[in-house]
């Protein structure tokens, strides 16, 4: 049963320097609430029972703040001593999941509207396939979105979406490839525990010191028709880049 969110918080937040040199990105306020708390609230609202937070030992403030989270989730913490990519962060939690599926929930993606985690969990439970949230990003919105890869999708016979390919990440900001709008995977992904074996295999093929990212895993799954997609109807903010963070702060009302 999918009842656990994995929330990676081990990165350095380099796109938000210099403030993140001293202050964890996940503690930055949006609507007077830390970004991490928005992610935890979303997981709880989606019906999940537990969150495993991947932390960086050099960011003790983050774990201290998370332990004071007032919500209903059971929290566990797993250290990632050096940021080596999202795939590496996911591998760190393998022993904490005991063969169960999980939701990877990236805290620097915020949404207004329908709960995206609930949509992904529902799709995963219905299909049993690894499932990724997709956003359609128009060309004019690319300055507020980070560098992710475009996705190619098709409709299955049952009407659901299948992701058939994922491009490598662009640099700087999202690139629509000259199109008026393009679809890209964003930070909500449901996986069966079998993906850990695939991540390990991908990691063995990397050059020493290279980061283990999630994109090669998504590409593998997509190319063998094993990756479902759900288009997010919610408005999407990439608060990991300055432009997206400013947009979110201006949009989210102060919490009471």
N, C-alpha and C positions, 0 to 999 in steps of 0.2 A: 504494500500500500504506500502510495506517495503521500507522506505527511511531514516531510522535512525540507526546509529551504537551506541552501548553502549560499552564504553571502560573503563574497571575497572582498576583503578590505586590506590586503597586504601591500597594495601599490603605493608609490611615492606621491602620486598626484602631481606629476611634473607639469601637466598642462595648466595648472592653477598656481604655479610659482609666482611670486615668492611666498605667499601666505602659507602654502602647504609645506614650506620648509620647517615650520614650527607647529603647525596646527593641522590635524588630520582632515583630509578632504571630507570624509564621512561625517565629521562634526560640524561642518559649515551649516549655518541656519538657512532654511527656506520656510517662510511663514512662521518664524520664531521657533522652529523645531529642527533638530539635527537631521541631515539627510539620512543617516542610518535609521533613525526612528521612523521616517516615512516608509523605508523598506520593510522594517519589522512590522509596522502596522498593516502594510499591504499583505504580508505573508499570513498574519493572524486573521485578517478579514477574508482571506481565501480559504480559510478552514484548516490551515496547516497547524501542527502542534509543536514543532521544534524548529529552531534555527541553529545551524552550525556556522559560526562566524570565523573566517580565516583572517587572522590578525598579523600585524607586523610588530615584533618585540620593540621596535624603535618608536612605536606610537602607543605608549601606555595609556594616554588619555582616552583613546578610543575604547579599549576594553573596560576601563573604569566607568565610562559613560554608559556603555552597553549593559553593564551589570546593574545599573540603576534604571533600566528600561521598565516602565510601569505596566507593560502589556502582559498578556497571558502566555506567551511562548516560553517553552523550556529552552534555555540557551546553553550552548557549548562553545568552547573556543579552541581553535587549532592554530598554532603558530606557523607562519611562512617566513623564515628568517631572512630570505632575500627574495624580492619580487622577480619571479622567473616566468611570468605569464599566467593567464587564466587557467590553462590546462594543468599547469603545475599546482595551482591553488586547489583545483578540484581533486587532484590525486592525493593531496594532503588529508582529505576527509574520508578516504576509502574505508579505513578501519572503523569509522564512526557510523557507517551506514549499514553494516552487516548484510550486504547484498540487496538492499532496498533501493528503489528508484528515488530520485530527488529532483528538486527544482533549483536551478542555479539562478539567483536573483542578484543582479548587479545594482548596487545602491545608487550609482550615479545616473541612473535613468529614472526620471520621475514622470508621473502621468496624472492628468485630470480626466475623469470620466470612468468608464467601466474598469473594474479591477483586472489588470492584465494577467496577474498571477493566477487568478481564478479561471480565466479563459484557457490558459495553458494547461493547468491541472485537469480541467474538465476534458480537454482534447486528448491529453495523454491517457487518462483513465478510459476513454472511449475507444481509442485506437491501439494502445499499447506501444505506439511508435514514439521515438524521440521527437520532441515538438519544440519549435522555436517561434517566438513572437516576431512578427514582421511589421515594419512601418513603411508606408509609402511616403517618400520625402520629395517634395517639389524642389526644382532647381533653386528657387529664391530662398529656400530655408536652409540650404547647405552650410552657410556660414555659422549656424548655431549647432551644427551636428559634427561629431567627431568622425574620424576616418574608419569607416566600416566597409565591408565588401558588398557589392550588389548581389542580389539573389535572383535566380531564374526559377519560376514556379509554374505549375500546371494544375488543372483540376483533375482529381481522381473520379472514378465512376460514381462514387457515392456523394460527390459534390464537395468533398473536403480538399484542401490544398496540399500539394506535395512540393517540397523544395527539391529541384533537380540539379542545382549547381549553386555554388557560392564562390564569388571572385575573391582573390586576395585583397587584403585591406589596402585602401588608398593611403596617401600621406596627407597630413594637414587636416583636411576636412572631407566630408563625404563627397563623392564624385558620382553624378548621375550618368556619366558616360555620354554626355551630349543630349540626353533625353530631357523632356520637360519634367519628368518625375521618375524615380526608380525605387524599387523595393529593396530593403536591407534587413538582415537579422538584427534584433536589438536585445537588450539585456534580461530576457526571461526565457529560460530553456529548461525543459523537462527531459531527463535522461534515465534510462534503465542502468542498473549497476554494471552491465556488460561494457559500458563505454570506458571503464577504467582500464581494461585490457587493451583497448584500442589506443588510449592515451599513452600507455606505457610503450606500446609498439612504435607509435609516432615519435616519442621521446628518444628511443634508441637510435633513430635515424638522424637526429639533429647533430649539428656540430657542437663540440664542447662549449659550454657557456651560453648557447642559444636559448631563447625563451620558448617555452612550450605553450603555444597559443591555442585557442579553441577553434580557430578557422580550419585547420587541417582536419579536425574531427568532424566538423559540420560538412566539409567537402566530401569526406569519405561516406558519411551517412547519406548525403543527398545523391551522390552518384550511383548508389545502389538502391535508390527508391526507399530509403528507410528513415526519411526525415519529413515529418508533417510540419505545416506552417499555419499560423493563425494571424490574420491581419488585425492589428490593433485599431479599434475605433476611437481610442482615447487620444487626446493631445499628448505629445511626447516631448520631454525636455531632456537634453543631454547636459546635466549639470557638471560634468567633468571637464567642460571647456568654458572659458570665461563668458563667451557670448550666450551660451545656453544657461549658465548659472544666473546671469543678469536677467534673462528672460523669465526664468522660473521665479526669482525673487519678486519681480514686478507682477507676476500673475497670481501666485498663491496668497490667499488671505492669511493674516496672522491667526495662529491657532489659539483657541480659548481653553 
